[in-house]
Amino acid sequence: MWKFFPNSVYRIKSSLTAINNSQLLSPHCFMKVVAKGNANIVIDYGNPNWLYRCCVRYENSLKCNNDYSLENYQYIKSTVEPLLKGTLCDMELKTISLELLKPVISEYIAQMDDTKVLVIKMPNLKSKDLDKQIYADHYTKIYASNDSRCVLWEFKPKWLHSVTDYCRNCTHSTMKGREMRYCYALLHRDHQHLDKVLAAVTSIPLQCGKELFRYFRDDKNVLATLYEAQMNLSHRKLEEIESVTDVDEELLLAMTLKDVTCFIEWRSDTDRLRVNVVDADLKPKEKFQHWLKTHHQLEAQEIKHYH
């Protein structure tokens, strides 16, 4: 999930700057960082329908962030998108002058060793009319409009497929001291589990609930797509990895697929749900140490969950 910063606003005054020779930014547009993840910030640049996602993984080098952004975009489009069967959100790599974005990114990147900033342009999935957060926990956030004619469900399914005999999601939640009454791995297997997912949400319109039940009853829903993609990968077991050189590409892809975020939007004036998957980023191989540590901690847990 993202941390939101609604009050970080910057007024940018500069000459018009071409973006990939096709789109121009206003010379007096307002820019603000609206969310921050572990390695990225999301920038509102004044267009209510689109956002910029900027990598800030490497705080001492803008060039390293740009290099990663290019590699990551190519990876998402060539490797991840074909597995998601049309659910990956629209995105486009953009080049913006450093002059324009420096006031925004300088808080996150100390060394400006490039003249441009590579960002990923993506749709603003949380429109401004979704101004009420009606539910939130570690894995799920649900928003609604004031008139309840629009509902947005944001969630991280995590490990839908695991080689362990216990549920990785539920066991990890217990290890972290989180009391979870539902599990997305269970929802994948039984659409009736949606009752438990939504049990604490009292203000979802009846028609929205019906559409969600209908969607998860279909074996082509986003959880089924992610499960199939996770299941079909063959990679070395975490406990067999001793160094970065042991990390194979399929393990990185598996960890990407187990960390995506899904958005499902319902609107009363349409009979279709809008589904988008985001956060499908390439993982650095060095993260194997964190994954392996977590695996050992889970194996040592006295309380494990099976279903």
N, C-alpha and C positions, 0 to 999 in steps of 0.2 A: 504494500500500500504506500501511497505518497503522503508526505507532509506538505500541508498547504500554507502558503504565505500570502494572504489576500492584500496586505498593506504595503508590499514592497513595490513601489512605483517609481519609475525613472522617466523623466521627460527628455527625449532625444531631439537635438537640433543638429541637422546635418544636411548636406546636399542630397538630392535624390540618388539612391543607390540601386543599381540593377541587380536583380536576383536571377541568375541563370538566363539573363537576357529576355525574361518574359514577364516579370512582375516587379512593380515598383512599390517601395514603402513611402508613406507620407513623410516629409521632412520634419513634421512636428508630432509624430505619433507618440502615444504613451506606451511604454513597455513595462511589464511587471512580471516577476517570477511568481507563478501561481502554485507551484508544487516542486518538491525536491525529493528525489529518491537517493539510493546509495551511490549512484554514479551519474545521474542526470538531473538537470533542471528543466522545468517546463515554463516557457515564456509566452505570455499573452502579449501580442504585438499590435493589438487594436482591432483585429478582425474577429468578430464574435464566433465565426464558424471554424477558425483554424488556429493552431498553436504551433510553436517551435519547440522541439525537444533537443536540448544541447548537452553533449557529454561533458562532464566535469570530473571524470574519474581520475585524471592526472592533474593534480593541483599545481604542479610546477612546470607545466608545458602545455600551451595551447596547441602546438603542433602535434603532440602525442594524442591529444583529444581528437583533433581533426583526422589523424591517421586511423584512429579506432573507429570514428564515426563512418568513414568511408568503408572500412573493412566490415563493420557491423551491418551497414545498410546492404552491402552486396551479399552478405551471409543470410540475412533475413529474407531477401528477395529470392535468392537461388536455392537455399537449403530448407528454410522453415516454411515459407509460404506454400509450396506445393503440398505440404502435409496437412495444412489447415483447411483445405477444401472451401476456399472462398470466405473464410471468417476473419482473416487478417485484416486489420483496419487499413484504409488507404494511407499511403505515405509517399513522400518524395524528398530526395536529398537536395538541399539548397545551399548555395554559397552566398554568404553575407559579408560585407566589409567589416573589418575589426572596428573601424571608427563608429559604426552604428551600434554594435553590440557591447563594446568595451565597458560602458557604464553599468551594464547589467551583469556581465560575467566576471568582472574584476574581483568581486567578493569571493568567487569560487576558484579562480585560476590566477595564480600569482605571476607567472611568467608568460608574457604575450610575445612568443617567439614565432608568430606567423602574422600575415597581413589580412587573413580571412578567417571566418568561422563557418564550419560545416554544421548544419542543423538538419534535423528531420522534420519536415512539415507534415502535420497530421491533423485530422479533424478534432474539433472540440466536442468530445462525446458527452460532456456534462454541460448542456445548454443552460443559459442564465435563468430560464423559468423553473429549473430544478433547484429551488432555493431552500428546500426543507430536507434535512437528513433525518430519516425516520427510523433508521437502524444502523448500528455499527458494532463490529467486533473485529478480531484480528484478521479474519479471512473475508469478511463481507461488509459492504456498505450499501445502503439503499437510500435513494433520494426520490423525492416527489415534488411536483408542482403544488402550489397553494390550492388549486382547484381539483387536485388529484386526477387530472386528465393525462398526466404523464408520469411514468415511474421508470427509474433507472437502477438497475441492479449491477453492482460492481463486486466481483469476487475472484479469489485465487483458488482454483481447484487443487493445486499442488499435486501430490503423488496419487494419481488414479490407478496406476499399475506399479506394483512393487514385487521384487523377487522374495521378500520376506514373507513368512506365514502370518505375521501380525500386520495390523493396519499402521502404516507409517505415519499417516496424518494424525490419527487419534493418539497414538503412542507419543508422538512428538509434542502434541498439545498438553498431554499429561505431564511430560517431562518439564515443560515450560510453565506449568501451573495454570494452564488455561482450561476452564471447564467448558467443553463444547458439547452441545446437545445434538449436533448433526455432523455429518461427514460427506463431503462431495464425492468420495469414492462410493459411498452407499447410494447417493442420489444417482450416480451413473448406472448402478445395477437395478434400482427400483425407483421409478418416478414418484411413487407414493411417499417416498422419504421427503419430498418437497414440503409436506405438512410440517415436519420437524424443522426444516430450514427456515420456514416462514412463521414458525409458531409465536415468536416474540414480536412480530410485525402486525400491528392491529389495523393499520390504515391503508392497506393495499386494496384497491377496488376489486370487487368480485370478478369482473370480467378480466382484469389483469391476471388474477390467480388462475382462472380457467385457461387462459392462453398459455400460461407457464406450464400447467399440467399437460396440456396438449403438446407443447413443444418437447418436454422431456420424455413423453411417452414415445415420441418418434426416435427411431434408432439412428437418425442422422443428426442428433443434437450435438452441441459443441463439446459436451463431456465425452460422448462416444467417439468423436473425432480425435480428441486429445488422448483418450485411452488407447485407441488403435495405434496412434503415432508413437506413444510411449512403449507399448507392448512390442511393436515390431522392431525395436532397436536391439542390437546385440553388442554389448560392450563388456569390458573387463569389470569384474566386481571391485567395489571400492577397497575392500580389504587386501586386494592383490596389488594395489598401486603404492609404490614406494617413492616415486619422484615425478616431476613434471613430464619427463620423457615417457612415462607409462600411461599418461592420459591420452586416450584415443578420441577421435572426432565424434564417435557415436555417444560417448559418455557426455561430452560437452553438449551435444544436441539433446540428449535425454534430460540434462539438468536445465536447459533452456525451456523445454516443454513442460517441466515440472515447476516452473516459476512464472508462467505467463499470467496475465490478468484478463478476465473476461468481462464484457459489458453487454447486458441485455436491456434493451429499451422497449417499453410498451407505451403506445399512445392510443387514446380512445377513438381517434378518428381514422384508424387503420386496423386491418385485421391481421397484420404481420408484425412479428417481433423483429427488432433490428439487433443483430448480434455482431460484436467485434471483439477480436483478440489483440491485445497489445503486450508490450514488455517481452517481446520474443528475441531478446538480445543474446549475442554471442558471449559466453562465459569465459573469463580468463582461466587458463590451465592451472594457475597458481591457487585457485579456489579449492583444488582437490584436498588440501590440508584441512580446510573447514568442513568439507563434506565428510571426510574420513573421521574427523573428530566427532562429528554429530552421529555418524553411524555407530561408532564404538559406544557412545553414550546411550544410544537407543538399545543396542544389544545388551547393555548392562542394566537396563531398567527392570525393576521387579514387576511393575505394573505395565502389562502390555494389553492391547485391545485386539480382539479377533472378530472379524465378521466378513 
